[in-house]
Amino acid sequence: MKNIEKRFEELIEKLKSDEFYNNRGLANEVPFYIFDYQPEDELIVRYKVKNDVLRSLEESKLIGVEIDLFDLLLESLERDDIFDTVFKMEEKRGTDILYKKLKNSFNMEVILELIKEKAKNKNLVIITGVGKIYPIVRSHALLNNLQNLFNETKVILFFPGEYTTTDLRLFGFKDNNYYRAFKL
């Protein structure tokens, strides 16, 4: 894999291109992309997305938003006024019960609605926090469901693992098959 710094330089150039903006070369596929990276580069990726990628959009026709899935979970807990309750529940009943409750309350319908709100009037959605939210949210399930929500909006998923264009391997473990996104 190329140096992470070099990959971000190439990504920013791609984002500024007319080909990317106009979805050229996609053969009628959804404009979904995966930027996979080594998990040990997580802190660099977080910094680069916020400070380089989002800033580079100011010079382009793209209007983007970063959506961190873990922050989305916290926002959902706050909205439902159960933020403090879930931590007390974990103390009393354990992590397994907490996981089951979070998985039920932070389901795909809730996630999609929150993403839809945040992506309103945007033509680029950048999704981060995949590793922080695993296994509550699975990348392949999210991408499959986002296809129903976005067909013209570009989506870039930052993925701490490997995308082989046929499957996703989060932290080296097979997450599941996914083949509709383009690798960045």
C-alpha positions, -999 to +999 in steps of 0.1 A: +000+000+000+012+035-008+023+059+018-008+074+035+004+110+029+007+103-008-027+086-010-043+117+006-025+140-020-040+118-048-074+118-031-075+156-030-065+158-066-092+134-075-118+154-056-109+185-075-112+168-109-142+173-133-142+135-138-150+129-102-175+158-099-193+146-130-192+109-121-173+100-153-161+065-157-186+049-133-205+029-160-239+038-144-227+025-110-235+045-078-208+070-070-196+051-039-159+049-030-139+033-003-106+047+010-091+017+028-061+022+051-040+004+077-057+006+111-025+020+127-030+051+104-063+059+121-052+091+138-035+104+106-067+097+087-089+115+112-066+145+110-063+144+072-100+142+066-108+171+088-079+194+079-070+185+043-099+168+026-127+190+040-106+221+034-099+211-002-136+211-009-137+248-004-118+251-037-142+227-056-178+224-067-183+197-040-203+205-009-194+178+016-201+167+051-182+143+073-203+119+092-185+100+120-206+069+128-196+069+164-206+105+168-239+097+151-245+070+178-238+094+206-261+120+189-288+094+186-285+085+223-287+122+233-317+127+210-335+098+227-325+112+261-309+079+270-272+088+269-266+085+307-289+055+310-270+033+286-238+036+307-256+028+339-272-002+322-237-014+311-225-011+347-254-031+360-260-057+332-227-059+313-213-051+279-232-079+261-265-064+271-254-029+262-243-041+228-277-058+221-296-027+232-275-004+211-278-026+181-316-026+185-320+011+191-293+024+167-307+003+138-303+010+101-335+030+099-323+054+125-288+056+110-302+063+075-325+090+088-297+108+106-274+105+076-301+118+053-306+149+076-268+156+077-264+151+039-292+175+029-280+198+002-247+181+000-232+163-030-205+145-011-208+124+021-177+113+039-182+085+063-157+079+091-157+062+125-162+027+110-138+011+134-151+029+164-187+017+159-179-019+149-198-043+153-229-022+160-228-010+125-214-032+097-199-014+067-214-036+040-249-033+055-245+005+057-233+008+021-261-015+008-287+007+025-271+040+014-276+029-022-313+034-017-308+068-002-281+083-026-278+076-063-261+109-074-245+119-041-209+108-039-201+087-008-166+080+005-162+055+033-129+056+052-123+020+061-096+009+086-088-024+069-087-037+033-112-034+005-104-059-023-133-047-045-152-079-036-150-079+002-143-058+032-117-069+058-120-047+089-088-049+111-078-079+090-111-098+097-136-104+069-165-081+075-185-092+045-188-090+008-193-057-010-185-050-046-203-019-057-178+007-045-147+020-062-115+018-044-096+051-039 
